[in-house]
Amino acid sequence: MKRVLIGTWLTAGLAIAACTTDEMPEAADGRGLYMEYCAVCHGSEGKGDGELARSMTVAPKDLTLITVRHGDAFPRAKVLSMIDGYARSDLDGPSMPEFGELLKGDLVPLDTGDGVLTPTPRKMVALLEYLESIQATR
């Protein structure tokens, strides 16, 4: 049992050590990704009014209100789950496309709010940082 625990901790430590932490992604890094992948539906300002919004059965969400919709706390893990497709099974109509390109590349250690550093694709973190930066406040 002790060897299993040591092996688990060693594996987790190596995974985090493999992350590139030289420069953590910032909101500015995610803006270009947002414009490339999200703006056509969610709009350039994230208000849900992109070029394709009117033709969609279910209107895209206003991404500037994520924090407001979640009790004034930005739900980092939930937003990542929506981006990578894990939490999209409950959407009606045509759902968000898969963003495989965002899952490629180097990893950075990210704390989604649980105090645990999780190796996460750099591009996903950049997009997450951007979305967090455009949140409206009450």
SVG drawing of the C-alpha trace seen along z (x, -y; Angstrom):
<svg xmlns="http://www.w3.org/2000/svg" viewBox="-34 -46 45 48">
<polyline fill="none" stroke="black" stroke-width="0.4" points="0.0,0.0 2.8,-2.4 4.6,-1.7 1.4,-2.5 1.0,-5.8 4.6,-6.7 4.3,-5.7 1.1,-7.8 2.7,-10.9 5.8,-10.4 3.8,-10.2 1.8,-13.3 5.0,-15.1 6.6,-14.2 3.5,-15.2 3.5,-18.7 7.3,-19.0 6.8,-18.3 4.6,-21.4 6.1,-24.5 5.8,-27.2 8.3,-29.7 5.4,-32.0 1.9,-31.3 -0.8,-32.2 -2.5,-35.5 -5.8,-37.0 -4.1,-38.8 -2.8,-35.4 -6.3,-34.0 -8.0,-36.9 -6.7,-35.6 -7.9,-32.1 -11.3,-33.5 -11.5,-35.4 -10.6,-32.4 -12.7,-29.8 -15.6,-31.5 -16.4,-34.9 -18.4,-33.6 -21.1,-32.4 -20.5,-34.3 -19.6,-37.7 -16.4,-39.7 -17.3,-41.0 -18.7,-37.7 -22.3,-38.9 -23.7,-35.9 -24.3,-38.0 -21.9,-36.5 -22.5,-36.1 -24.0,-32.7 -26.1,-33.4 -29.3,-34.3 -29.3,-31.1 -28.9,-28.9 -31.8,-27.0 -30.3,-27.7 -28.7,-31.1 -25.1,-31.2 -24.6,-32.2 -23.4,-35.7 -19.9,-34.8 -19.5,-38.0 -22.1,-36.9 -20.6,-33.6 -19.5,-35.0 -22.9,-36.6 -24.7,-33.4 -22.5,-31.5 -23.0,-33.7 -20.2,-36.1 -17.5,-33.4 -15.9,-32.4 -16.2,-28.5 -12.8,-27.7 -13.3,-23.9 -16.8,-24.2 -15.7,-26.6 -12.8,-24.3 -15.2,-21.4 -17.5,-23.3 -14.5,-24.2 -13.1,-20.7 -16.5,-19.1 -16.8,-17.2 -19.9,-19.2 -21.6,-19.6 -23.9,-16.6 -26.8,-18.5 -27.0,-21.1 -30.0,-21.1 -29.5,-21.5 -26.2,-21.8 -23.6,-21.9 -20.3,-23.7 -17.7,-22.1 -14.8,-20.1 -11.7,-22.2 -9.0,-19.6 -6.4,-22.3 -6.8,-23.8 -5.9,-20.4 -2.5,-20.3 0.8,-21.7 2.6,-22.1 1.0,-21.9 1.0,-24.3 0.0,-23.7 -3.4,-25.2 -5.4,-25.5 -9.1,-25.5 -10.0,-26.4 -9.5,-23.2 -5.9,-23.9 -4.6,-21.2 -2.2,-22.0 -3.4,-20.1 -1.4,-19.8 -3.6,-21.7 -3.0,-22.6 -1.5,-26.1 -4.1,-27.2 -7.0,-26.1 -5.6,-28.1 -5.1,-31.2 -8.7,-31.0 -9.9,-30.5 -7.9,-33.6 -9.4,-35.7 -12.9,-34.6 -12.3,-35.4 -11.0,-38.8 -14.2,-39.8 -16.6,-39.1 -19.2,-41.8 -19.7,-42.7 -22.9,-43.6"/>
</svg>
